[in-house]
Amino acid sequence: MGHGNKASQSDNRFPEVKNESKNPSRFRIGIKPISVFGTQRLVRKAINYALANNRKSVTLVHKGNIMKFTEGAFRDWGYELAKKEYGKKTITEEEQYSKYGGTAPEGKLIIKDRIADSMFQQILTRTDEYDVVATPNLNGDYLSDACAAQVGV
């Protein structure tokens, strides 16, 4: 009994996977640096731009659902900065719906976040919902290319 379990079958069917970890030249580890300082600098610039140009929202785009310690921190630090430095001028999207019935009070900037996968679709199909975007470099690279393709650049 037990010889027919899936774990032992998969080990026998894919012997190259079993030996993968024994060969260091066959795998890599990457480090993704992210800092409170850099995040705050970017989010502050985005909020200042939005306020100076009468924009409706700033969206923090991230992959925090998977990269919790880096991009999840980016999202959290962005919200913390907005509350601490711009609390009287901003509300979160959650507050917009829970306190104001979905309509932002006059003169309030909405701070919201989107997971990058969802944002790629939404920026192409619901562009009117987004004004200013703040995101780590890689997501910004993908998003700017997608947006440029939409307008033919």
C-alpha positions as CSV (number, residue, x, y, z in Angstrom):
1,M,0.0,0.0,0.0
2,G,1.1,3.5,-0.4
3,H,3.2,2.8,-3.5
4,G,0.5,4.3,-5.7
5,N,0.4,7.8,-4.1
6,K,0.9,10.8,-6.3
7,A,4.1,12.0,-4.6
8,S,6.0,8.9,-5.4
9,Q,4.6,8.8,-8.9
10,S,5.6,12.4,-9.6
11,D,9.1,11.7,-8.3
12,N,9.5,8.9,-10.7
13,R,8.0,10.7,-13.7
14,F,10.1,13.8,-13.4
15,P,13.6,12.8,-12.2
16,E,15.2,16.0,-13.4
17,V,13.1,18.0,-10.9
18,K,14.4,15.8,-8.1
19,N,18.0,16.6,-9.0
20,E,17.4,20.3,-9.7
21,S,18.4,21.4,-6.2
22,K,21.6,19.5,-6.3
23,N,23.0,21.7,-9.1
24,P,23.5,25.3,-7.9
25,S,24.0,26.5,-11.5
26,R,20.4,25.6,-12.3
27,F,18.6,28.1,-10.0
28,R,18.9,31.7,-8.8
29,I,17.8,33.9,-6.0
30,G,16.9,37.5,-6.6
31,I,16.8,40.4,-4.1
32,K,14.2,43.1,-4.6
33,P,15.1,46.2,-2.6
34,I,12.4,48.5,-1.5
35,S,12.6,51.2,1.2
36,V,10.4,53.4,3.3
37,F,12.3,56.4,2.1
38,G,11.9,55.6,-1.6
39,T,8.3,54.7,-1.2
40,Q,7.4,57.8,0.7
41,R,9.3,60.0,-1.7
42,L,7.4,58.5,-4.7
43,V,4.0,58.6,-3.0
44,R,4.5,62.1,-1.7
45,K,5.3,63.3,-5.2
46,A,2.2,61.5,-6.6
47,I,-0.1,63.1,-3.9
48,N,1.5,66.5,-4.3
49,Y,1.0,66.3,-8.1
50,A,-2.6,65.1,-7.7
51,L,-3.5,67.9,-5.3
52,A,-1.8,70.6,-7.4
53,N,-3.6,69.5,-10.5
54,N,-7.0,68.9,-9.0
55,R,-6.9,65.1,-9.7
56,K,-9.4,62.8,-8.1
57,S,-7.2,59.9,-7.0
58,V,-3.8,58.3,-6.5
59,T,-3.6,54.6,-7.0
60,L,-0.9,52.5,-5.4
61,V,-0.2,49.6,-7.8
62,H,1.5,46.6,-6.3
63,K,1.9,42.8,-6.1
64,G,1.4,42.7,-2.3
65,N,-0.7,39.6,-2.5
66,I,2.4,37.6,-3.5
67,M,5.3,39.8,-2.5
68,K,4.1,40.7,0.9
69,F,7.4,41.9,2.4
70,T,8.3,44.2,-0.5
71,E,5.3,45.3,-2.5
72,G,2.9,44.7,0.4
73,A,5.1,47.1,2.4
74,F,5.0,49.6,-0.5
75,R,1.2,49.7,-0.3
76,D,1.2,49.9,3.5
77,W,3.8,52.7,3.6
78,G,1.9,54.6,0.9
79,Y,-1.3,54.5,2.9
80,E,0.5,55.5,6.1
81,L,2.2,58.5,4.4
82,A,-1.2,59.7,3.0
83,K,-2.8,59.5,6.4
84,K,0.1,61.0,8.3
85,E,1.0,63.9,6.0
86,Y,-2.2,64.5,4.1
87,G,-4.9,63.3,6.4
88,K,-7.1,66.3,6.1
89,K,-6.9,66.3,2.3
90,T,-7.2,62.6,1.5
91,I,-9.5,59.6,2.2
92,T,-9.1,56.0,1.3
93,E,-11.3,54.3,-1.2
94,E,-12.6,52.2,1.7
95,E,-13.6,55.3,3.5
96,Q,-15.2,56.7,0.4
97,Y,-17.7,53.8,0.4
98,S,-18.0,53.1,4.1
99,K,-18.4,56.7,5.3
100,Y,-19.6,58.6,2.2
101,G,-21.8,56.2,0.3
102,G,-19.3,55.9,-2.6
103,T,-19.0,59.7,-3.3
104,A,-15.9,61.4,-2.2
105,P,-16.5,64.7,-0.3
106,E,-15.6,67.8,-2.3
107,G,-11.9,68.6,-2.2
108,K,-10.8,65.2,-1.0
109,L,-8.2,63.1,-2.8
110,I,-9.0,59.4,-2.9
111,I,-6.1,57.1,-2.1
112,K,-6.6,53.5,-3.4
113,D,-4.6,50.5,-4.3
114,R,-4.8,47.8,-7.0
115,I,-3.0,44.6,-7.4
116,A,-0.9,44.9,-10.6
117,D,-2.6,42.0,-12.5
118,S,-6.0,43.7,-12.1
119,M,-4.7,47.1,-12.8
120,F,-3.3,46.1,-16.2
121,Q,-6.8,45.1,-17.3
122,Q,-8.5,48.1,-15.6
123,I,-6.2,50.8,-17.0
124,L,-7.1,49.6,-20.5
125,T,-10.8,49.2,-20.0
126,R,-11.7,51.7,-17.2
127,T,-9.3,54.5,-17.7
128,D,-11.6,57.1,-16.3
129,E,-11.2,55.6,-12.9
130,Y,-7.5,56.4,-12.6
131,D,-5.7,59.7,-12.4
132,V,-2.3,59.4,-10.8
133,V,-0.5,56.1,-10.4
134,A,2.3,55.3,-7.9
135,T,4.0,51.9,-8.3
136,P,7.4,50.2,-7.9
137,N,9.6,50.2,-11.0
138,L,8.8,46.9,-12.7
139,N,5.0,47.4,-12.5
140,G,5.4,51.0,-13.7
141,D,7.4,49.7,-16.7
142,Y,4.7,47.3,-17.7
143,L,1.9,49.8,-17.1
144,S,3.5,52.6,-19.1
145,D,4.1,50.2,-22.0
146,A,0.4,49.1,-22.0
147,C,-0.8,52.7,-21.8
148,A,1.5,53.8,-24.6
149,A,0.2,51.0,-26.8
150,Q,-3.4,52.2,-26.2
151,V,-2.6,55.6,-27.6
152,G,-0.4,54.4,-30.4
153,V,3.0,55.5,-29.1
